[in-house]
Amino acid sequence: MLFWSRSHSLQRKIITAIVMVGFLPLSLSLVLTYIEERRALRETIGANFKEVAVEAARRIEMQVTRGINEAQQLAAMPFLRTSVTESNRTYVDKDEKTVQSMIKAWQQRWRQRDKQSEFPLFINRIVTNYLIRWHDIRKSDYVGIFVTDNRGALVVSSIPQVEYYYGKTAWWQAVMKRGTGKVFVSDIFFDPAFGTHVVNVSTPIIDDEQHTTIGAVTILLRRDTLFHSVSEATVGQTGHAMLFSSDGVPLVCPILSPEEHVVKPELVNAISGHAAGWTTAANDSHGGENSIVGFAPVRLGTDLTPESLGGKRWVAFVRQDPAESYAPLERLVVQVTVYGLGVFAVLLLIGLTVARRIARPISLLHEGVQRIGSGRLDQQLELKTGDEIEQLAEAFNKMAVNLRISFEQIEQRMEDVRRLEARYRDLIEHSPEMIYQLNKAGQFVHVNKTGLDKLGYSLEEMLQMRLWDLVPKGRETEVLAYLERLVSQGRSTIETVFVAADGRPIDVEIHATALFESGGGLVHSRAFVRDVTERHLLEEQVHRYTTRLEQAVNERTQQLVASQERYKALFDLVADSVFMVGEDGIIVAVNKREEQALGYSEQQVVGRSILDVVLPMHHDDMRGLLAKIHSGERQVPTQEITVCDAAGKETPVEMDLILVRGSDHTWMMVQLRDITDRKRLERQMHTYQQELEAKVSERTREIEETKQYLENLLENANDVIYTLDSEQCFTYVNSKILSWGYVKEDLLGRPYLGLLSKRHRGRRLKSTLDIGVKQVYEVEVLTKSGEPRSVMVSVSPLHGAEGEILGVLGIARDMTETKKLEQQIRNSEKLASVGKLAAGVAHEINNPLGGILNCLYNMRKATLSPARQEEYLASMEDGLRRVQRIVRQLLDFSQQHNPELALADINQVVTRVLLLTDHLFVPHRVRLETDLSSDMPELMIDRHMMEQVLMNLVLNAIQAMRSGGVLTISTIVEEAHCLVRVRDSGCGISSSVLPRIFDPFFTTKNEGEGTGLGLSVSLGIVERHGGRIMVESEVGKGTTFTVSIPLSTERYAIGRFS
């Protein structure tokens, strides 16, 4: 216990210092190592968990995406879409109540079938069997596959345990009402019909022509599929993956049931972001605290409906028991603790040994110094250590001797100081000025006798007072401010008033100095106080007299200056040049404006005659005007004269002369106003007026000539030209109307419809007024004598200044005679082509008929075996079918009808044709390449006719590439036409054959492969669309057919002319 006593505190400090110097760096390094290892371990585990979560999310995405892709494949199959379309057709032309009654009846039949495990008879067995085979392949992943129509009624299904009607379910409404292309994926839910948890994947069935949703394909994905994807992701012994929804609901967990999880809001906020990551969770939902967890969002690349996944997102979640995660860290803590305790024990032993050797001599030195400090200066320290402690003991011995000598000298000096103090005290007390001393609280600590006599206070009274107690009430703040300056600056001066003991005021001037201690603190202040009462009285009298005198002078000066400044400001700010002229015509003053306008400075012009500024030709007039002012007129009328500026330039001005009377003088004010710009503008205005009048006359003449020219053009045109107002009444018609028996006066103001035959009235003209676009169409007009005439009419809207439709402009061309000539030409062409057509028909039909007659001849002999007879019958049937096909195509060729035009996307027409011919490419070893323009506008075409044309061209191209090749189809816009090119890499067409390819019944194919009518019918269809077909071919390299169709949206078709 003696070792740890107070006398051994130095020894404890030495031991503590040695231990701390060694142990603190070691501890710090161990702590930093632990922290760094903990951080590295957490980041490694977190990154690993993040990767595991990303992999689990990818597996889940793959399973769901595969279900979506297969549902979309099923939705694109033609036979399945045909089944849905047929189901939808049963609802056509029926009201809602009837449709619902039909659905309820079918639903009742579905539920009342004999065996619930079998399909009823009204279900399409062909499509159902196909779905069952598809389902068998994916039975491990799918519970079932079924298809519904646009009312939610079942069309086909791979399993019979499904419901019949889904029109009110959320998934069906989401797929049908969210637009085309939106896929629905449900959250995981329990389906009692199958007794398991499933995920509903539904995709819409899109109609290619209408681009509308006509039904839905639904796949019920097993939860076990997602369970296997999640359970395959493991970490160590206790780590596993889970599937959460973004609101924290556990969906799939291989360890606990969803009800056993405890999910905190903090965990939900941490994992519900849009990016993968990891974090430390206070509770990992499995009871683990401060667990490291990884998470990754499940991203489904397909465009889903907002209702998918219950309106939330899926998150893959990975966790591990914290004990397993932090096990390496706990082992590190044990190792670091053991190592630290060992080092601490070694340092403690070293410190104890060193402290004993240092503390003993210091303790002896401490005891000796205490004796010297108690006044025993003859005490000597005896230490023999041979180091700095021994030298310190000798220094203390020398210090004791020196202190004894110094104390003796100090006593002698103190006696001298007391004598000087008495001498200076007498000097201060009898000084002619007051002297005082204040402590740092502002209280008097000394006042000399002069001050006591002047103030009338005793010394005891003064020592109880502060400096501000001597000043009148209200002036204490001045004294306090003075003391603050004294403390901050060290010196300060103030003039104030002291109140004596009898109430008498004394004006004083105080000069004070502050005394500070070495640390900067105030010790006291001393001051000399001078009585300045008489000086102040004298200064006050002088000041009052001086103030009154200065005030009187300033008032008078200000009045004079203000008057002068007002006059000068008005004089200089006048907009005109002003000369002040005396009675003798001499200039006495000018304003600033004159120097700016005429350039004369005040020094140049003052003292000269006003006539020096005016041109000589105005001198007489100027003298007369000056004389009028002298005679007493107040002002003369404004005159226009010319003056000369300082540079000698003549300037036109307006001059005003005004008489100005003073108290003792009379002046004339001459105002000159520069009118140079006005004169120039007057000249320009006159010139512009003359030019404008000339241009107006010229323009009026041109308009009259143009009007006459246009009237001649309109009146002499070969077509009837007219205009109608918004009420469809004539407002103008040219002289060509005389050819129909009418005069202009017969039609002007009358309705346009009265000119047409009954079957052509109104419809197209009203369309022009409504939609405001140009139209060309053929109508029948009645002449005044009642004769019908065929007329081609082109009508265009007439717009007003603000874009409104005011009426229409029409051009009518009489086509009656032209049509008669065309009909005669067509009749002659028909007669010429009948021969060719008859020859082609005879050739095409004669060959199969010859074969049939030969078979009949052989069968009539009755010598054929039954097998041979069957072979002959099959050959005869094939020949008759060929004849039937020839006759059908001949009817199509002869009965061509006008196309039914409607706006359509040519790219979609091409895609439809390729879809129908897709099955031919692989067998014929044909590779398809497409280049469809993305900015192609819609065309006015007959969609079905155009499909027939492109189908024929594609089939011809495939047949031309017998050894395979490349088929290229492209669309492009050139010069207001849409071009569809069909290019093959086949054998090509020779130059001798090329001119005949569009002739009816001309073909280069083998007998039975074609009739030769395909290209002829196609050319007729394209020409009725106002287009044409162009052919480029090179033998051995291939052929390119180009279909050119105009881009015009005018709704008219052109008759066949080829």
Secondary structure as the mmCIF struct_conf table of DSSP 4:
data_model
#
loop_
_struct_conf.conf_type_id
_struct_conf.id
_struct_conf.beg_label_comp_id
_struct_conf.beg_label_asym_id
_struct_conf.beg_label_seq_id
_struct_conf.end_label_comp_id
_struct_conf.end_label_asym_id
_struct_conf.end_label_seq_id
HELX_RH_3T_P HELX_RH_3T_P1 LEU A 2 TRP A 4
BEND BEND1 SER A 5 SER A 5
HELX_RH_3T_P HELX_RH_3T_P2 ARG A 6 HIS A 8
HELX_RH_AL_P HELX_RH_AL_P1 SER A 9 ALA A 76
HELX_RH_AL_P HELX_RH_AL_P2 PRO A 78 ARG A 89
TURN_TY1_P TURN_TY1_P1 THR A 90 ASP A 93
HELX_RH_AL_P HELX_RH_AL_P3 GLU A 96 ARG A 111
TURN_TY1_P TURN_TY1_P2 GLN A 112 GLN A 112
BEND BEND2 ASP A 114 ASP A 114
TURN_TY1_P TURN_TY1_P3 GLN A 116 SER A 117
BEND BEND3 GLU A 118 GLU A 118
TURN_TY1_P TURN_TY1_P4 LEU A 121 PHE A 122
BEND BEND4 ILE A 123 ILE A 123
HELX_RH_AL_P HELX_RH_AL_P4 ARG A 125 ILE A 137
TURN_TY1_P TURN_TY1_P5 ARG A 138 ASP A 141
STRN STRN1 TYR A 142 ASP A 149
TURN_TY1_P TURN_TY1_P6 ASN A 150 ARG A 151
BEND BEND5 GLY A 152 GLY A 152
STRN STRN2 ALA A 153 ALA A 153
STRN STRN3 LEU A 154 SER A 157
BEND BEND6 SER A 158 ILE A 159
TURN_TY1_P TURN_TY1_P7 PRO A 160 GLN A 161
BEND BEND7 VAL A 162 VAL A 162
BEND BEND8 TYR A 164 TYR A 164
STRN STRN4 TYR A 165 TYR A 165
TURN_TY1_P TURN_TY1_P8 GLY A 167 LYS A 168
BEND BEND9 THR A 169 THR A 169
HELX_RH_AL_P HELX_RH_AL_P5 ALA A 170 LYS A 177
BEND BEND10 ARG A 178 ARG A 178
TURN_TY1_P TURN_TY1_P9 THR A 180 GLY A 181
STRN STRN5 VAL A 183 VAL A 183
STRN STRN6 PHE A 184 VAL A 185
HELX_LH_PP_P HELX_LH_PP_P1 SER A 186 ILE A 188
STRN STRN7 PHE A 189 ASP A 191
TURN_TY1_P TURN_TY1_P10 PRO A 192 GLY A 195
STRN STRN8 THR A 196 ILE A 206
HELX_LH_PP_P HELX_LH_PP_P2 ASP A 207 ASP A 207
TURN_TY1_P TURN_TY1_P11 ASP A 208 GLN A 210
STRN STRN9 THR A 213 ARG A 222
HELX_RH_AL_P HELX_RH_AL_P6 ARG A 223 SER A 231
TURN_TY1_P TURN_TY1_P12 GLU A 232 GLU A 232
STRN STRN10 THR A 234 VAL A 235
TURN_TY1_P TURN_TY1_P13 GLY A 236 THR A 238
STRN STRN11 GLY A 239 SER A 245
TURN_TY1_P TURN_TY1_P14 SER A 246 ASP A 247
BEND BEND11 GLY A 248 GLY A 248
STRN STRN12 PRO A 250 VAL A 252
BEND BEND12 PRO A 254 LEU A 256
HELX_RH_3T_P HELX_RH_3T_P3 PRO A 258 GLU A 260
HELX_RH_AL_P HELX_RH_AL_P7 PRO A 265 ILE A 271
BEND BEND13 GLY A 273 ALA A 275
STRN STRN13 GLY A 277 ASN A 283
BEND BEND14 SER A 285 GLY A 287
STRN STRN14 GLU A 289 PRO A 297
BEND BEND15 THR A 302 THR A 302
STRN STRN15 LEU A 304 LEU A 304
TURN_TY1_P TURN_TY1_P15 PRO A 306 GLU A 307
HELX_RH_3T_P HELX_RH_3T_P4 SER A 308 GLY A 311
BEND BEND16 LYS A 312 LYS A 312
STRN STRN16 TRP A 314 ARG A 319
HELX_RH_AL_P HELX_RH_AL_P8 PRO A 322 SER A 325
TURN_TY1_P TURN_TY1_P16 TYR A 326 TYR A 326
HELX_RH_AL_P HELX_RH_AL_P9 ALA A 327 GLY A 373
TURN_TY1_P TURN_TY1_P17 SER A 374 GLY A 375
TURN_TY1_P TURN_TY1_P18 LEU A 377 ASP A 378
BEND BEND17 GLY A 386 ASP A 387
HELX_RH_AL_P HELX_RH_AL_P10 GLU A 388 GLU A 429
TURN_TY1_P TURN_TY1_P19 HIS A 430 HIS A 430
BEND BEND18 PRO A 432 GLU A 433
STRN STRN17 MET A 434 ASN A 439
TURN_TY1_P TURN_TY1_P20 LYS A 440 ALA A 441
BEND BEND19 GLY A 442 GLY A 442
STRN STRN18 GLN A 443 GLN A 443
STRN STRN19 PHE A 444 VAL A 447
HELX_RH_AL_P HELX_RH_AL_P11 LYS A 449 LEU A 455
TURN_TY1_P TURN_TY1_P21 GLY A 456 GLY A 456
HELX_RH_AL_P HELX_RH_AL_P12 LEU A 459 LEU A 463
TURN_TY1_P TURN_TY1_P22 GLN A 464 GLN A 464
STRN STRN20 ARG A 466 ARG A 466
HELX_RH_3T_P HELX_RH_3T_P5 LEU A 467 ASP A 469
BEND BEND20 LEU A 470 VAL A 471
HELX_LH_PP_P HELX_LH_PP_P3 PRO A 472 PRO A 472
TURN_TY1_P TURN_TY1_P23 LYS A 473 GLY A 474
HELX_RH_AL_P HELX_RH_AL_P13 GLU A 476 GLN A 489
BEND BEND21 GLY A 490 GLY A 490
STRN STRN21 ARG A 491 VAL A 499
TURN_TY1_P TURN_TY1_P24 ALA A 501 ASP A 502
BEND BEND22 GLY A 503 GLY A 503
STRN STRN22 PRO A 505 PHE A 516
TURN_TY1_P TURN_TY1_P25 SER A 518 GLY A 519
BEND BEND23 GLY A 520 GLY A 520
STRN STRN23 LEU A 522 ASP A 531
HELX_RH_AL_P HELX_RH_AL_P14 THR A 533 LEU A 573
BEND BEND24 ALA A 575 ASP A 576
STRN STRN24 SER A 577 VAL A 581
TURN_TY1_P TURN_TY1_P26 GLU A 583 ASP A 584
BEND BEND25 GLY A 585 GLY A 585
STRN STRN25 ILE A 586 ILE A 586
STRN STRN26 ILE A 587 VAL A 590
HELX_RH_AL_P HELX_RH_AL_P15 LYS A 592 ALA A 597
TURN_TY1_P TURN_TY1_P27 LEU A 598 LEU A 598
HELX_RH_AL_P HELX_RH_AL_P16 GLU A 602 VAL A 605
TURN_TY1_P TURN_TY1_P28 VAL A 606 GLY A 607
BEND BEND26 ARG A 608 ARG A 608
STRN STRN27 SER A 609 SER A 609
HELX_RH_3T_P HELX_RH_3T_P6 ILE A 610 ASP A 612
TURN_TY1_P TURN_TY1_P29 VAL A 613 VAL A 613
STRN STRN28 VAL A 614 VAL A 614
HELX_RH_3T_P HELX_RH_3T_P7 PRO A 616 HIS A 618
HELX_RH_AL_P HELX_RH_AL_P17 HIS A 619 HIS A 630
TURN_TY1_P TURN_TY1_P30 SER A 631 GLY A 632
BEND BEND27 ARG A 634 ARG A 634
STRN STRN29 GLN A 635 GLN A 635
STRN STRN30 GLN A 639 CYS A 644
TURN_TY1_P TURN_TY1_P31 ALA A 646 ALA A 647
BEND BEND28 GLY A 648 GLY A 648
STRN STRN31 GLU A 650 ARG A 661
BEND BEND29 SER A 663 ASP A 664
STRN STRN32 THR A 666 ASP A 674
HELX_RH_AL_P HELX_RH_AL_P18 THR A 676 ASN A 716
BEND BEND30 ASN A 718 ASP A 719
STRN STRN33 VAL A 720 ASP A 725
TURN_TY1_P TURN_TY1_P32 SER A 726 GLU A 727
BEND BEND31 GLN A 728 GLN A 728
STRN STRN34 CYS A 729 CYS A 729
STRN STRN35 PHE A 730 VAL A 733
HELX_RH_3T_P HELX_RH_3T_P8 SER A 735 TRP A 740
TURN_TY1_P TURN_TY1_P33 GLY A 741 GLY A 741
HELX_RH_AL_P HELX_RH_AL_P19 LYS A 744 LEU A 747
STRN STRN36 LEU A 748 LEU A 748
TURN_TY1_P TURN_TY1_P34 GLY A 749 GLY A 749
BEND BEND32 ARG A 750 ARG A 750
STRN STRN37 PRO A 751 PRO A 751
HELX_RH_3T_P HELX_RH_3T_P9 TYR A 752 LEU A 755
STRN STRN38 LEU A 756 LEU A 756
HELX_RH_3T_P HELX_RH_3T_P10 LYS A 758 HIS A 760
BEND BEND33 ARG A 761 GLY A 762
HELX_RH_AL_P HELX_RH_AL_P20 ARG A 763 ILE A 771
STRN STRN39 GLN A 775 LEU A 782
TURN_TY1_P TURN_TY1_P35 LYS A 784 SER A 785
BEND BEND34 GLY A 786 GLY A 786
STRN STRN40 PRO A 788 HIS A 799
TURN_TY1_P TURN_TY1_P36 ALA A 801 GLU A 802
BEND BEND35 GLY A 803 GLY A 803
STRN STRN41 ILE A 805 ASP A 814
HELX_RH_AL_P HELX_RH_AL_P21 THR A 816 ARG A 860
TURN_TY1_P TURN_TY1_P37 LYS A 861 ALA A 862
BEND BEND36 LEU A 864 LEU A 864
HELX_RH_AL_P HELX_RH_AL_P22 PRO A 866 SER A 894
TURN_TY1_P TURN_TY1_P38 GLN A 895 GLN A 895
STRN STRN42 ALA A 902 ALA A 904
HELX_RH_AL_P HELX_RH_AL_P23 ILE A 906 THR A 917
HELX_RH_3T_P HELX_RH_3T_P11 ASP A 918 LEU A 920
TURN_TY1_P TURN_TY1_P39 PHE A 921 ARG A 925
STRN STRN43 VAL A 926 ASP A 931
TURN_TY1_P TURN_TY1_P40 SER A 934 ASP A 935
HELX_LH_PP_P HELX_LH_PP_P4 MET A 936 GLU A 938
STRN STRN44 LEU A 939 ILE A 941
HELX_RH_AL_P HELX_RH_AL_P24 ARG A 943 ALA A 960
TURN_TY1_P TURN_TY1_P41 ARG A 962 SER A 963
STRN STRN45 GLY A 965 GLU A 974
TURN_TY1_P TURN_TY1_P42 GLU A 975 ALA A 976
STRN STRN46 HIS A 977 ASP A 984
BEND BEND37 GLY A 986 CYS A 987
TURN_TY1_P TURN_TY1_P43 SER A 991 VAL A 993
HELX_RH_3T_P HELX_RH_3T_P12 LEU A 994 ARG A 996
TURN_TY1_P TURN_TY1_P44 ILE A 997 PHE A 998
BEND BEND38 ASP A 999 ASP A 999
TURN_TY1_P TURN_TY1_P45 PRO A 1000 PHE A 1001
BEND BEND39 LYS A 1005 LYS A 1005
HELX_LH_PP_P HELX_LH_PP_P5 ASN A 1006 ASN A 1006
TURN_TY1_P TURN_TY1_P46 GLU A 1007 GLY A 1008
BEND BEND40 GLU A 1009 GLU A 1009
BEND BEND41 GLY A 1012 GLY A 1012
HELX_RH_AL_P HELX_RH_AL_P25 GLY A 1014 ARG A 1024
TURN_TY1_P TURN_TY1_P47 HIS A 1025 GLY A 1026
STRN STRN47 ARG A 1028 GLU A 1034
TURN_TY1_P TURN_TY1_P48 VAL A 1035 LYS A 1037
STRN STRN48 GLY A 1038 PRO A 1046
HELX_LH_PP_P HELX_LH_PP_P6 ILE A 1054 ARG A 1056
#
